[in-house]
Amino acid sequence: MSETGFVELYHMVSGVEILLYAASITAFLHPLLQENAGRKSLFVYLAYVCIFFLGLVFPIPGLLCMLLVTALLMTCHGFLGVAPGLLFLLCMLFFCIRDLSFMVVQSLDYFSVQMFLRDADTPEKIFLMAALNHILIETLALLLFFLMLWRLALQFQKKALTLQVKELCYLLLTPFAGILFVHMILRLLIVADGDSIFQLYEQVPAAIYIIPLLAMLFYVGTLVAIGSCQKVIALQEERSQSFIEQQQLTGLQERLTQVEQFYAGIRQMKHEMRGHLTNIKGLAENGHYEDIDHYIAKMDSSLKSLEFSISTGNAVTDVIVNDKHRTSVSLGIDFQADFAYPPASGYDAYDIGIILNNLLQNALEACKKVEQKKRYLYLSSRKRNHFYLIEVRNSFDGNVRFDGHTGLPVSTKGPHPIPGFGPSMALHGIGLSNVRREAKKYRGNVDIQVRGREFQVTVLLQENSN
């Protein structure tokens, strides 16, 4: 092989590498590209290919190409539909793993090049053996890169990351350090000083083993940092969900106190009914018929104040459904309910209450965004054998985006502080996750359907024998 052939082969291998790396970053980001994923994936692929091919044509350093790709994707984060912080982190992780995998195989290159060139005694054979060695090293680097990226992708599938500035800075430390480490070592591998050439692995033989070990430690450190951050976020979500559930239970208990007062009023009215009948009888005997009408109207007003407009068969669900009904009336929402508490004893009223409260609250929030004439909310329940279904259908504005990890809608509301958790925690956006958690207590599930501008949630519960 001639020198020209070797150079052409080198450029061809570099081109193939660019195409494979472009496909890899596209596949890495693809789970986040939900709507119009095909066009977005093509954009990511072409962005990487175009910039790095320009780096081959013009003498653009690889580090600068990396920064240009990251900057371009960050600029278009709105089109991609990915949070800029998360997108920046994923780009840094991708390039860090690409550089670390390349750094690991450099020690192998030190040994393999000696083996390939051992018997090369002509220039043509030297170029041929160097080309074979180059193909081998680049292939091993790609295989190691694919393996490392696949393992990192699996780590992200375990738990989605909701990043604030603190978490983002924490997760970026190791990738930044890894990228800087690789580029610093690459500049020290071969250093020319006049007529002298300094080779790091020859001058410091221990570096052959230490450098790849350090590269793998950077990679492991990245995985550990992501895993620990996911655990912290999961713990915060569990604590915030427990806080919200406790707040809901406290609210229900306060409302049940009012219900007790309501029933006490009924008992008092029943006790006083004999006296009322005696008064009416006396008025009738004395011919005070106008006073009778006034007296009865006053009694009727007192009785109406002690009525629930919707009866569900349970005090807890009575409170929740009637509260949401009154709110719906005030918001101009057509509220219809065909709900009955399950007669079986295998359900806890507070669990059903939490499910109803979250479903109806989410539906009310969605209806607020709809034109007033088109607002409606329909609640129903069905009992079949040992199964109990709760269904809520409501109008909404048609804009919904689902989380790729949880399968639940992503909240569009801003964060609200929770005592003890800081301002980054959010009350909204976990209502349906609370419903799903309650459903799992009864070996059930939550099904979400979107039909045009109607949002439907069906909760299936199985009667609990315990």
Steps between C-alpha positions, in 0.01 A plus 500: 500500500628846410499805724217651294294184546563508873385863523187421298425201722553715810248757376254230398514338846456844658193559282347168599570582865318833467194328350496238777546757777224713344266198503599432862423849630171494310403168660615629840274807479212329317297400812464871581388598148131414530295707255626490138782275619603417143572860399671578830720190477599593146591850617724363777666258259568764233623754758767258621596381151528846345710653776744210533538461123588868490761414761651250254505746209628795702751477787237536775601340833277218623431684826366799306281271285360350818415845635341603169273194493397557861436870439289429189285243679463731801391784272229276353383348831154650444463317170634179653266529799773423754585709804825689429667385823429134431604535134832660598566224753428223248728657240783527752447138609504382139826677413658399830430132432622534142829650619544258792446192280758635256743564786466146635602336170807724460692267729407211272616705204845531660537119504317418177698742283822333608356159420373604155819680399740239635559328164426796274816555299374709207312833490201335331480235770543758776205702368291184459568378854441850639165509317396161643603611848303821461187311394538260793544776761213709365273194492584414861444863603157499332400169661606625843318829439176322399518283812562796731227713340252212517568456871453872558171498305377216723581712805283783368212260434481416870386847600439826316707797615330826593801727520538820693820708487654322798439150361621606154829639635552187708450267203715709264811493719616149405431525122680836481795362691505189279502700175777730624701199622484330160597809300786576736638144476468498120725806485757324717508162322742624234685829547750630246782722630719595208652177370398306812170316536368433845262201529315483829462121509871449436613755757241400762414129443260495796278748312405218261290350780422806710343712224237244385427425866440869567279522189283214627484659846364817340235287328407310817491828691254636245270199543520525879422873494197448276376209711536692826326804352212282380464352848493846659238620251291187556521553877395863462205397282392236751523751783309764305232248402469389861476864605222565248317183597521599866368845413211338314425270792510796738257687275269198487507467877412868539213461256383187680478709816264724308306194387464392860361844576270458201359173630475649849286774347278238339458322832422829668246584230340158544485554874342841450256383235234407757514852639474644150193288427342617828565865404352450154196330649450792741528755220246306294252480787525876550462569125842659453551347155742764375720433800486129416635569149782713644575236765514215245722707263742560786505126580558420133795740488649337809460153349663599169809622685538146635475326162769358270408555138675171408481188714770235447428266789809592703581802716855545365404485133190712571726777624738485203244468221275776638798732558612455138139538384470838673834608349381389155181704531701811593726448193215438259590132449227252416559243775320165478552215743385139486720387785426252778741385766567124465279296734775245566714545811827436316564870431627773731300823486809716533671324205193552283488858626860570396432356154184707455657819634797480261295402196238769550755769587699424182176508298398837648844647423474377141147637455611847608704526180199430278242746371226523764220371276697181429597412856374165627600235752345155528566263791377141502569168672418136432524190716544165330565191705817573698601798287414867542550762227513876544487712185541874455450671164551871451558761233848645459688721256651205308859577597660207681847349508575165660813411694693225324594331828177514702243508220321780689427850371768758566377790710522845343471676836780681672663380821342566837710478816439219745609554860822315565576431134608838364357698209600246236237245600161518329156420635352465155575228250487206741122472549468209259810335645321509837196341337718229348663432835159464670382270219799272551382439856204319344698327225348747257612737229436842345406535132521838326329571167499821296227540239521833328430754773373250754724359770397171661651321798379155607615349828458126548503365855479142617319422823749456781438186702717625789 
